[in-house]
Amino acid sequence: MSATTTAGTTPAEGQPAPDFRLPATGGREVSLAAMRGRPFVLYFYPKADTPGCTREACGFQEALPALGKLGIEVIGVSPDGLPALEKFARKYGLQFPLASDADHKVAQAYGVWVEKSMYGRTYMGMERSTFLVGPDGRIARAWHKVKVPGHVAAVAEAARALAQ
């Protein structure tokens, strides 16, 4: 059984990564155009400074030196506003950009803004997902409904394979 998305489909491995341009922490802007020619990890998470999202972000921060040696950058995306993302980044020393997708348009383009259910109530929210995008701008690997334990290691392994 799959979740309902507002965009319909999720881009598959081998397909071009959907375009994006978002404001990010540290006064930065992140975009597909700026990343052209460079591999990167684009990961979507539901809410800054919650237990699972914090573990995932800190995992990517710890992996940043190894990913950097492979030439791979990391971008985190959530529906949070920039003030919450700035606070989250400062609190945990996150050095990679955290982007605000407040209108959910990028999440929709990647098929990760989905209908969720909790305590019998349905609502729209971010599905924890990660995309490894190659230097050609195509999705090299995609992970959906991510479980945090072991996830960053799996992304790092795929990144090493992509860099070879």
Summary of the structure (lengths in Angstrom):
residues: 164
radius of gyration: 14.7
end to end distance: 35.4
largest distance: 46.3
contacts: 519
relative contact order: 0.24
helix: 34%
strand: 29%
